[in-house]
Amino acid sequence: MMTSPSDMVKDKTVLNIDSIRNDFPELLRMVHGVPLRYLDNAASTLKPKRVINTVSDFYAQSYSNIHRGVYLTSQEATQKYENVRTIVADFISAADPSEIIFTKGATEAINLVAATWGDKHINEGDEIIITTMEHHANIVPWQMLCEKKNATLKIIPIDDNGEIILEEYAKLLSEKTKLIACVYASNSLGTINPLTTIIAMAKNVGACVLVDGAQAIQHIPLNVQELNCDFFVFSGHKVYAPSGTGVLYGKKEILNSMPPYQTGGDMIRKVTFEKTTFAAVPARFEAGTPNIEGAIGLGAAIEYIRDLGIEEIGAYENMLLQYATEKLQQIPELNIIGKAHDKVAVISFTLGSVHPHDIGSMLDRKGIAVRAGHHCTQPLWERYGVTATTRASFAFYNTKEEIDALFEALHSVVKMFA
Ligand code: PLP
């Protein structure tokens, strides 16, 4: 018997995938009478029992507001919430837990930086650089800031494979460049950008760097100090944690020099009717009662993936990516967009002239959950001359069998529309 290329992609993982799958109750669900095959992990991830139980136990046993209660449950809640700052700081190798600001997601974290750091430091004639593959969350805040300040937004072009053209980036840099806002891994192409080089080049012209790590945190080991970025953002829901949680990491001296974002309780030092002074970080940027249970769930999620091993997770997902890429390429009508050398486990594709929404709906009837549309990267798709793609994205609980099911289902789509 001939060996097909995809049979040669060997699974050498040390992860016990069967046991891991048991950690995720939603994977046991049936949809339309067939097992759910969840391949939409770049949009959001499923939640392990450790996260579900941590949030549920907190509600059942220690729920209280944080920071100002002198009674036991409030102190327990405060300790649990603040402990997550340390867990996150350790996970991304920040210098200090106070550099971790809780937000409701990557989007809010980027808006926070645009509204505070941006408002203070961006002036008429300044330039902000982003890449062609940014999520709308890392385009629109900068676009609006540039409009307000009469500054210019410049875009680093990419090649057909979906890799940044570094020579073109070099040409955009000058003493006018004040900020580079760059995605670490693209949610639409999967491309992992060469951040060390990008950041070193930005630092050469004295620019600040914000990294959108929404698609990196769950796949790639991180050390923000080694990267030398000034800001790093991510969302909890893409890293197995509750939605409505997220993180802004910033270098402490930069965060402390920024004006507040939202104002109100918790972020003040002293309020009089004449004047208010503001707390230092992290409190300065956490006005009002936060998503306490969400943050505590985020801590549990990070401990869960830390215990599995982020390198082991990355290696297994990379095997799935290779397997799926080789398999899907056997379908002649299927065109993968995003062929960078370094990728996270994301495959965007078109299938002849079949609309991605039709593909998504047909796959859904077979229990396969994928995303169909523009994935919040409309300017990127304009670069490729398409308006929408179908996207399959994998997590460490996915299997080769699920990819086989995707392959078979795509064959049926081709047959139906042929
Ligand atoms: N940046 C990237 C690369 C993303 O993939 C996403 C979400 O898909 C975001 C930012 C925005 O994340 P959220 O909607 O959780 O704030």
Residues whose N, C-alpha, C, O or C-beta is under 5 A from the ligand:
A	BS01	PLP	A42 G105 A106 T107 E108 H135 A137 V183 A185 N187 D212 A214 Q215 S235
